[in-house]
Amino acid sequence: MAAIIIEKTGGVKVDVAFNGNKVILGDDEMTLNLAKYERDDPVHIDIGLNAWGFLTFGVSDRYAVQLEIPARSYVFQESEDEVDENGNAKIEKIAQPFDMSKVTVILWGRTAEEIAEGGNNDE
């Protein structure tokens, strides 16, 4: 299942495609395996456009895409093999598989003039 898409501003957005746990930005310009970025705390990744219209990690001249990956989720279950010092089944913490449908992709647009200028914003 694909991620949650939010169009933050009007204008032309960076193309976004999904393939499994990967998000593909632009015309195959940048591919990220989001499962590798999942942590126990939420992760926020900024992708910017520089003065020449190239996608960059972090904010350059302007926002292009923001990726919000929620914290890893776990289930807790009793161990079938292990017991604690009191003879009770130990509780195991098991990470759930990465779920792309919980990722939020925020898209920022550019005007046709900004695109024609190569992404440069001389405002």
PyMOL commands that set and color helices and strands:
alter all, ss='L'
color gray80, all
select helices_A, chain A and resi 34-37+100-102+112-116
alter helices_A, ss='H'
color red, helices_A
select strands_A, chain A and resi 4-7+16-19+22-25+30-33+43-49+55-57+62-69+74-83+89-95+104-107
alter strands_A, ss='S'
color yellow, strands_A
deselect
rebuild
show_as cartoon
